[in-house]
């Protein structure tokens, strides 16, 4: 898999918790701008409670945006890529 390291948040990587770093990296995949929660759980290795807390934190910092897929699933993307 290919992940981009040329994201704005990378300049301040040290400011993020390990959980936030995992989620941000998973959302930095070169091919996929949006990820479902199930895919994020699989890629990050976080449990559901930890992932939900982490995504909430990143959403509140305007780094991650939630949306809905065509199948009406909740999906998440890096704000700098999808807004």
FENWO-V368291 format. One record per residue. BURIAL is I if it has 24 or more other ideal C-beta (glycine too) atoms within 12 Angstrom, else O. D_CENTER is the distance of its C-alpha to the mean C-alpha in whole Angstrom. Layout:
BEGIN
burial	d_center
BURIAL	D_CENTER
BURIAL	D_CENTER
END
This chain:
BEGIN
burial	d_center
O	15
O	15
O	12
O	13
O	14
O	15
I	12
O	13
I	12
O	13
O	16
O	16
O	14
O	16
O	16
O	13
O	13
O	13
I	10
I	8
I	9
I	8
I	4
I	4
I	7
I	6
I	4
I	7
I	9
O	13
O	14
I	11
O	9
I	8
I	7
I	9
I	9
O	12
O	10
I	7
O	10
O	12
I	10
I	9
O	13
I	12
O	14
O	14
O	15
O	13
I	9
O	11
O	12
I	9
I	7
O	10
O	11
I	8
O	9
O	13
O	12
O	11
I	8
I	6
I	9
I	10
O	12
O	15
O	15
O	19
O	19
O	18
O	15
O	12
I	9
I	6
I	6
I	6
I	9
O	11
I	11
O	12
O	14
END
